Structure formats: structure tokens, C-alpha cells
Amino acid sequence: MAFVATCIEATARTLNTSYKTVFERMKHVKLIENFILPNYETLHSESRENIALNLIECLNAWEEKK
């Protein structure tokens, strides 16, 4: 779960918003359980900057579908 927290914090920092806001957005579209956790091996080998950018792209796309 430490990796998930790192993902949320990096994404929040990149978006210049609170980690609570990012967590709620991710929770709403089930990004943590359906993207971050299943792709842990791939994601954790990337830089925090790349992780944040990938998660923002994914989050925005998943929110558009809802």
C-alpha cells in the first residue's frame, strides 16, 4: 500500500491539488484496484514523474467514461 500512497501523492503534486481529492477521484473510478495494483510491476520501475503523468492520463480517461 505504500506504493499506492506514493502514486496518489505524486499525482496530487503534479495536479497541484490535495492527495484527498486525488484519492477520491481514483476511488470513484476504481483506478487503484483496477489499474495501479494490477500494474505494480510495470509502474514501480518508472520515475515518479512518469507514474504521475500516466495516472493523470488514465484517471481523466476513466472519468470521461463514467
C-alpha positions as CSV (number, residue, x, y, z in Angstrom):
1,M,0.0,0.0,0.0
2,A,3.0,2.3,0.4
3,F,3.3,2.3,-3.4
4,V,-0.3,3.3,-3.8
5,A,0.2,6.2,-1.4
6,T,3.3,7.3,-3.4
7,C,1.2,7.2,-6.6
8,I,-1.5,9.3,-5.0
9,E,0.9,11.9,-3.6
10,A,2.9,12.2,-6.8
11,T,-0.3,12.6,-8.8
12,A,-1.6,15.2,-6.4
13,R,1.6,17.1,-6.5
14,T,1.6,17.2,-10.3
15,L,-2.0,18.3,-10.4
16,N,-1.3,20.9,-7.6
17,T,-4.2,19.6,-5.5
18,S,-4.7,17.6,-2.3
19,Y,-4.0,13.9,-2.0
20,K,-7.5,13.5,-0.6
21,T,-9.0,14.9,-3.8
22,V,-6.9,12.6,-6.0
23,F,-7.7,9.6,-3.7
24,E,-11.4,10.3,-4.0
25,R,-11.2,10.6,-7.8
26,M,-9.2,7.4,-8.1
27,K,-11.6,5.6,-5.7
28,H,-14.6,6.7,-7.7
29,V,-13.4,5.1,-10.9
30,K,-11.7,2.2,-9.1
31,L,-8.3,3.2,-10.5
32,I,-6.4,1.8,-7.5
33,E,-7.7,-1.8,-7.6
34,N,-8.1,-1.9,-11.4
35,F,-5.0,-0.2,-12.6
36,I,-2.4,0.6,-10.0
37,L,-2.3,-2.7,-8.1
38,P,-2.5,-5.0,-11.2
39,N,0.2,-3.0,-12.9
40,Y,2.5,-2.6,-9.9
41,E,5.4,-4.4,-11.5
42,T,5.4,-2.1,-14.5
43,L,4.6,1.1,-12.7
44,H,7.1,0.8,-9.8
45,S,10.0,0.7,-12.3
46,E,9.2,4.1,-13.6
47,S,10.0,7.6,-12.3
48,R,7.5,9.3,-10.0
49,E,7.0,11.9,-12.7
50,N,6.2,9.3,-15.4
51,I,3.9,7.5,-13.0
52,A,2.0,10.7,-12.1
53,L,1.6,11.6,-15.8
54,N,0.4,8.1,-16.7
55,L,-2.0,8.1,-13.8
56,I,-3.4,11.5,-14.7
57,E,-4.0,10.4,-18.3
58,C,-5.7,7.2,-17.1
59,L,-7.7,9.0,-14.4
60,N,-9.0,11.6,-16.9
61,A,-9.9,8.9,-19.5
62,W,-11.7,6.7,-16.9
63,E,-13.6,9.7,-15.5
64,E,-14.8,10.6,-19.0
65,K,-16.3,7.1,-19.4
66,K,-18.3,7.4,-16.2
